[in-house]
Amino acid sequence: MDNVQDPRNHVNEEPSNDFIDTALGFGVFFGFMLVVFTVAVIIKYAIS
């Protein structure tokens, strides 16, 4: 560890899969927006 600029000496403390993280984010947001849409449709038909 003499050369702190050498990237080979720095281990990735938290390995992550970027594709899974992105896919999970899209999936959760899609699910949330689906719930919002469904509630809005139910409220619209309840009012009319």
C-alpha positions in Angstrom: 0.0 0.0 0.0 2.8 2.4 -0.7 1.2 3.9 -3.8 -2.3 5.1 -2.7 -3.0 6.2 -6.3 -2.9 2.6 -7.6 -6.5 1.4 -8.2 -5.5 -2.2 -7.9 -4.9 -1.7 -4.2 -8.4 -0.5 -3.5 -11.0 -3.2 -3.1 -14.6 -2.6 -3.8 -16.1 -2.5 -0.3 -19.7 -3.0 -1.6 -19.9 -5.0 -4.8 -23.1 -4.3 -6.6 -24.7 -5.4 -9.9 -25.6 -2.1 -11.7 -28.0 -3.8 -14.1 -30.0 -5.4 -11.3 -30.0 -2.1 -9.3 -31.4 -0.3 -12.4 -33.9 -2.9 -13.2 -35.1 -3.0 -9.6 -35.4 0.7 -9.6 -37.5 0.8 -12.8 -39.7 -2.0 -11.5 -40.4 -0.4 -8.1 -41.1 3.0 -9.7 -43.4 1.3 -12.3 -45.3 -0.5 -9.6 -45.7 2.8 -7.6 -46.9 4.6 -10.6 -49.3 1.8 -11.4 -50.8 2.0 -7.9 -51.1 5.8 -8.3 -52.8 5.4 -11.7 -55.2 2.7 -10.3 -56.2 4.9 -7.3 -56.8 7.9 -9.7 -59.0 5.8 -11.9 -61.0 4.5 -8.9 -61.5 8.0 -7.6 -62.5 9.3 -11.0 -65.2 6.6 -11.4 -66.3 7.1 -7.8 -66.9 10.8 -8.3 -68.8 10.4 -11.6 
